[in-house]
Amino acid sequence: MSVEDLQIRAVATRADDRAFCQFPYDLYRDDPRWAPPLRSYERRRWSARHHVSLRSRWVRRFVARRGGTPVGRAAAIFDEAFASRWSPGTGFFGFFECADDGEACRALLAAAESALRDRGATAILGPVNLTTHDEVGILVSGFEQPPVLLTPYNPPYYPSLLEDAGYEPRLEFSAYRWEPAQKPSGVVARLVRRLHRQWEGSSGLRIRPADPRRWDAENKVFFQLYNDAFEDLWGFVPLEWDEYRERAEQFRPFYRPELALIAEVGGDPVGFGLLLPNLNEALVGLRGRLFPFGWVRLAQRIPKISMARFVLLGVRAEYRGRGIAACIAHEAAETTRRLGIEAVEISVVQDSNREMRHVVAAFGCPRVKTLRLYEKRQI
């Protein structure tokens, strides 16, 4: 291959947009593990009318072609809220997909870096798919595990591509697996009993499922807990209500209220846990299309989903260190057993998040995946 064969083009036309959105479906066509997202959802990600988070971030997208055939894609993203809160002058690259083509990778990332420099950025971090509330990092181990809902999945050669392009590891995340046969340590069982005795009566600890009849009110509770519980977690930027509500609506058709848990002390919400059915099980083989018959197959598969993803577990700062996170996890484990769920992936957990790692260890959950965020400190 020669450099002359390679063209990097900014997305400027409908044809460019189609090429950008289509490329992952071509790249993973022969990968039986990949769960293709719905094409309608992927298109809406680039519509500010349908995607609130897009309105407050600057984005430029690029497609790499050889001889007219797409071989890669990437986006340059600048999130002012993230930069000012965590890393001044840092932009993101995201939505990165590439053939095993080092020249194409370097050229794509160079285009993203150049676009960010023009915005005044001095460093770049990624992959981050628009915000740190979305898919972050690339998979670097655990490729034999099935990809679960809204988590990164990529070929094993991606780390080498990024490192050869001058990127260095910035932060690692882990995914863990829980199955009903796994029993928590005796410490967890004793802790749960002690806390319930300690907080008996009206001021006691209560862990309850969300009430589906009060969708809006319950989401207000989750929204406030989400922003409060993760405020000091590296990379976290508080969500606006419109952003949160739009994301929650995407899960509404298939979430299970029994798996959306709220911890209360004296009636006040202090923590929460959220597990979602692994919709990827139902998406495999649909090629991202609902028509003409994909919607029928999807509807038939959703009730048969056997795996869930433990997406969020958080406790307000003033209530941490009291065992409430372990109690939420214990209730989640009991509920998944009762519902007949066969496995749960707990993901993704920052390796620097010691409190969460202690909870995971107490439940005997092995690490099954490692994900990594990369950076270039000077662009």
N, C-alpha and C positions, 0 to 999 in steps of 0.2 A: 504494500500500500504506500502511496506517496501523499505528501502534504497537499499536492495540487488537487488530488481527488476530493479533498475535504472542504466542506463549506459549513460555516456557522451562520445561521440566520436568526435574527430576532423575530419573534412572532408578531406579525403585522397584518396578516390576512386570515380569512376563514380557512384557507388551505393550510396555512401554518398552524392554526389552532387545532385543526383536525389531526395533523401530523403529530403535534405535541401530545394530544390526548390518546391517540391510537398507539403510540410507540410501545407502551408496556404490554399491550395485548399481543403485539408481534414478538417482543423479546421473550415473553414467558409462554408462548404458544405451546411448546412441547414440555413444559414443566408441570407435572401432575399435582404438585403441592400448591401451586399458586392459586389463590382464590380471586378471580377477576372482579374488581368492584363494578357496580352497576354503571354503565356508561352515562346514563342520565345524571347520576350523582356527580361523576367526574366533570361533566360539562358545567353543572351548576357551581362547581368550585371556582370557576373563572367568571362568574356573573356577579357583579356587585349587588345586583338586585336580589339575588338569591343567597348571597354569602356575605353576611354582615361584616365578618372579620376582614374581608378584602378591602373594605372602604377606608380603613385607617392604616393600611400598610402599602408601601410602595413596592411594585413588582415589575420585573421584566423577565420574559421567558425566551428561551433559545432552543433551537433544534439543530443538531449536527447531522449532516448528510454526506454520504459518499456516493458519487455517481448518481445523485438524485434520490438515493434510498436513505431514509432516516437510520442513524446508528446511535443516537443518543439525544438526551434532552436535559435541561436544567433550568432553574429559575433563580434570579437574583432578587432578594427580598430585604427591605429595610423596615424594621419595626422600631419606631422611635421610642415606644414605651419600654421595650426590652433594653435597648441601648442605654437609655438614660438611667434605668434602674440597676443594671447589672454590668454592662460593658460598653462604655462610651466609644462611639466610632465603629462598633461592630455590626456588620450586616450578616445575612444568612445566605447560603445557597440551599436550595431544596428541590423536591420533585425530581431528584437525580435518578436517571436510569441510563445505562450505557452498555453497549456491546463490549466485548473484551478487546478494546481498541484504545491503547494508551494515548495515541495522538488525538483522538476524538475527545477523550476525557480531558486532557490538558487544555485543548482549545475551548471546550465548553466552559470549563471553570475559569479560564482566562477571560472569556467574554463576560461571565458573571462578575468577576473581580473588577474588570474595567468599568462596568455599569455602576457598581457600588462606589468605586473611587470617584466617579463623576457626581455621586450624591454626597461625597465628603467622607465616606467610610475609609477606615485605615486597616481593618481586619475583617476576617470572614469566618463563619462558623456554620457547620452543617453536617449532614442534611437536616434541615428543619422545614417541614412542609407548611409554610406560612407563619405559624405561631408555635410556641412551646406547648400549647394545648393540643397540638396535632401530632402526627407521626414525627419522631425525632430519632436521629441516628441511623446506623446501618447494622445489620446482623453480622456478627463476626464469629459466632460459634452457635451450635444448636441447629444446624441446617436440616437435620433429620426430623426435627419436630414440626408439626403442622403450624403454619402461620395462623394466628388468631386475629379476631376483629380489630382493625385499626392499629396494627403494629407493623413495624418494618419487616419486609422480606426482600431478599436480593440474592443474586448469585454469589458464590464464595470468593470470586475474584475482586469484588468491590474494594476491600481494604487495600489491596495492592495498587489498584488504580489510583486511589486517593493519595496514598503515600508516595507513589511515583510522581504525582502532580505537586508534591511539596507540602502536603497536609500532614499534621501531627495529631495524635490522639489528645482529646481535651477532657472527656468524661465518659465513664462507662456506666451502663445500666444492666440490670439482670432481670430475667424472667424465671419464675419458680413454678413447680407443678405440685398440685395437691390432689389426692384421690381419697375416696371415702374410707379406704382401708387404713389410711394414715391416722394415727391417734396423736393428739397433742401431748406435750410433756405433762407430767404430774403437776408441775408448777402452774401451768395454765388452768387445769381443773381446780386446783386449790384457790387460785386467784379469783376465778369466776365465782366460786362459792363464797369467798370472803367478801368480795365487793357487794354481792347481793345481800349478804347479812348486814354489812356495814351501812348500806344505804336502803334499809327497809323503810316502808311507809311512804308518805307523800313526798319526801325529799330524796327518794331512792333513785337508783339507776334503772332506767328502762330502755330496752332496745326494741324498737318496733318497726314493722314494714311500712312502706309508704302507702297511703290511702289513694287508690286510683280514682276515687270519686272526687278528690280534691287536687286535681292535677296542678293547677296554677299555684295554689297555696303551698303545696308540698314542694314545688320547684323553687319557690321563693326561699324556703328553708334550706334546701340543698345549695342554692346559689350563694347564700350568705355563708354557709358552712364551708363551701368550696374556697371562697376567697379568703376566709379567716384562717382555715386550717393549713393552707399551703403558702401563706404570705412570706414566710422566711425560707422557703425551699428554693435553692438556686435555680434561676431561670424563670421562676413563676412571675407572671404579669397578671394582675387582677382582670377578670373578664367583666365587661359591661353586661347589663341585664339582657339587652337585645341579642348579644352574641351567645350568651348562655341559653336563652330561650330557644333560639334557632337550633342549637346543637341538641337540646333535649327533645325537640320535636322530631328530629331524625331518628331517635331511638324509640319513640313512642309506639310505633306499630308492633314492635317485637320485644320490648323490655318486659320483665316480670316484676310486679310490685313487691313480691316476697323477697326479692334479691336487692331491693333498694332500702337500706336500713338506716334508721335515725336513732342515735343514742341521746337520751334526755336525762338530765339530773334535775329533780324538782320541777319537771315539766319544761325546762329550758333545753333547747338543742345544743349539744356540746360536741358531737362527732357524727360521722356517717361512714357508710360503706356502700359501694355500688358494684354489683356484678351484672354483666350483660351476657345473654346467650351468644355463643360464637357463631354469628351469622355466616362466617366464612364456610362452614360446613354445608350450608344450603346454596352458596354461590358457586362452588366448584363445578365446572362443566357447563355453566350457563353462558360463558364467553361475555358476561356483562350485559346480556340482552334479556329483556322481559318479553319481547314480542318476536314471533307470534305466540309461542307456547311457554316461554321462560317463566312467566308469572305463575302458571299452573304448577310447574315443577317447584318453584320457590315456595308457594303456599303449602304444597304437600310436604316439603322438607322441614320447614320451620318448626312444626311441633315435634319433630324427631331429633332435633339438635341435642347432642349428648354432652357437650362441653360448654363451659362458661369462662369468661375472662373476668377476674377480679380487677376492675379498672381503677378504683379509688378507695382509699381508706385514710381518713383524716380526723384529727381531734384538735379542737381549739387549744392554743398554746397554754392557757391557764389551767387546763385539765390534763395535760400530758404528764406522763410519769406515774399515773394512778392505775394503769392497767385497763383503761377504757378501750384502747385500740385492740388489745387481746380479747376483750369481751365481745367486741363487734365481730372480730374474726371468728370467734367461737360460735356465735349465733349464725354467721354466714355458713360455717362448716355444717352445723346441724341442719340448716335449711336446705343446703344442696343435697345432703344425704336423703332428707325427706322427699325431695322432688325427684330423686333418681338420677341426678346429674353424675356422670361417670368420672369427670376430671375438671379441674379448674386451673387455668394459668393465671398466676399472679404477676401482672406486668403493667408498666415497667417500673422497676425500683432503682433509684439512683444508688450507686454503691456507697456514696457518702451519707446516705440516709440511715444512720445506725439504728435509730429507734424502729424503723420499719423492718430492717433486716433481723433485729432481735425477735420481733413478732413472728416473722416467717420461720426463723430457726426453731422457735418454741413449738411450732406445728409440724416440724419434721419435714419441711418442703425442700426437696433438692433443687439446685439451680439447673435449669435446662437450656438457657440461652444467655448469650452475652451480646449486648448492643453497644455501639460506640459512636460518640460524637467527635468530629474532627474540626481542626481549626488551622488557619494560616494567620499568623500574628501580624504580618505586614504584607499589604497588597499594594 
